[in-house]
Amino acid sequence: MKKPIFLFSNGELKRKDNTIYFELEGEQSLKKFIPVENTAELHIFGEVGLNKRILEFLSQEGILIHFYNYYGYYTGSFYPREHYNSGMIILKQVEHYIDNSKRLFLAKKFVQGALENIKRNLEYYNNRSSELGEELDKIETFINKIMDIGNEGNDKAIEELMALEGNAREIYYQCFDKILKDENFSFESRSKRPPQNKLNALISFGNSLVYTYTLSEIYKTHLDPRIGYLHTTNFRRFSLNLDIAEIFKPILTDRSIFKLINKGMLSEKHFMKHLEGIYLSEEGKKLFVQEMEERMQTTIQHRKLGRKVSYRSLIRMELYKLEKHLLGDEIYEPFVIWW
């Protein structure tokens, strides 16, 4: 299975014949060769130089590059020329976007999947004496309200749907203080740019990774990442990955956070304060990426397929389900964890 490569150090990517290597800044003798045939995508956190020859080669190999700034925020991607382009799928994507009722149906399903997976997380910890019964009831109420939102399907309905999801997540995030065992990590309130505490820094960083993982999987399908349904398709470069990521953030980002904190793997030393905000240090980013990668490669026994699949495969399968829905072959139902 191809795996992502993460570059945290400063240096330069260079090409030599049919391979590439990373040369550390000030250490020209230290070269790390990158196994192109086994590389899914590159995630660049450091100050890395590259040239046209590198981009041409990576494009030929179908390898995406995701860039993050000093604070770990996703800033953009090098998205090679699509090699699975399908005019029919693109037409169907547009059709389901400009038809208000069809767009709203998919938007509701993405929110439903997100809240159902949030509910599963709370159920897991409620069964371990976290006393989350009241919050679970509230999340269930939000889930039941989804289908009642603007069935005529208009822009206002999408806004109402996103507001509902935002309110549900506010309840959910307040539960983190009950779930987490370390009192040094408190939620307080959601803050993004900049994150105002360590927990918000973790959520923002983890979500950035889920967005890029999802974008990489979209590249391997016939879907166009620019056409989303819950997140408005406008001048934003990509939006479909944001839609699909909503379903997987509770499973990937949040469960990674719970494990890293409750097992004492993260501490004060893994964070830094800069420009009114709190951010993960380089060591902290590496720890989070390592945990996320282990989770992405973990396999579970799929109930319908009767075989083991990885979390990364689950994202791809979600995209295939969306393709089938667009083509009228199968009504889309979001993935919900059962364990």
SULDAJO-V849185 format. One line per field, one symbol per residue. ss: DSSP state (@ for helix, = for strand, . for the rest). phi: phi as a letter, one per 40 degrees, with the letter a starting at -180 (. if undefined). burial: I if it has 16 or more other C-alpha atoms within 10 Angstrom, else O. A space follows every 10 residues. Layout:
BEGIN
ss: ???
phi: ???
burial: ???
END
This chain:
BEGIN
ss: ..=====... ======..== ====...... ====.@@@== ====...==. .@@@@@@@@@ @..=====.. ...=====.. ......@@@@ @@@@@@@@.@ @@@@@@@@@@ @@@@@@@@@@ @@@@@@.... ..@@@@@@@@ @@@@@@.... ....@@@@@@ @@@@@@@@@@ @@@@.@@@@. .......... .......@@@ @@@@@@@@@@ @@@@@@@@@. .......... .........@ @@@@@@@@@@ @@@@@@@@@@ @@.....@@@ ====..==== .@@@@@@@@@ @@@@@@@.== =......=== @@@@@@@@@@ @@@@@@.... .........
phi: .cbcbbbbcc iacbbbfbab abbccgbccc bbcbcdcbbc abbbbccbca bccccccccc cgbcbbbbcd cgccbibcbd dcbbdbdccc ccccdccccd ccccdcdccc cdcccccccc cccdcccbgc fbdccccccc cccccdcccf ccgbcccccc cccccccccc cccccdcccc ccccbbcgac bbbcccaccc cccccccdcc ccdcccccdc bcccccbbbc cdcacccbbc cccccdccdc cccccccdcc cccgcbadcc bbbafgbbbc cdcccccccc ccccccccbb cccccgacbc cccccccccc ccdccccgca ccbccbcbb
burial: OOIIIIIIII IIIIIOOOOI IIIIOOOOOO IOOOOIOOII IIIIIIIIOO OOOIIOIIIO OIIIIIIIOO IIIIOOIOII OOOOOOOOII OIIIOIIOOI IOIIIIIIII IIIIIIIIII IIIOIIOOOI IIOOIIOOIO OIIOOIOOII OOIOOOIIOO IIOIIOOIIO OIIIIIIIII OOOOIIIOOI IOOIIIIIII IIIIIIIIII IIIIIIIIIO IIIIIIIIII IIIOOOOIII IIIIIIIIII IIIIOIIOOI IOOOOIOOOI IOOOOOIIII IIOIIIIIIO IIIOIIOOIO OOOOOOOOII IIOIIIIIII IIIOIIOOOO OIOIIIOOO
END
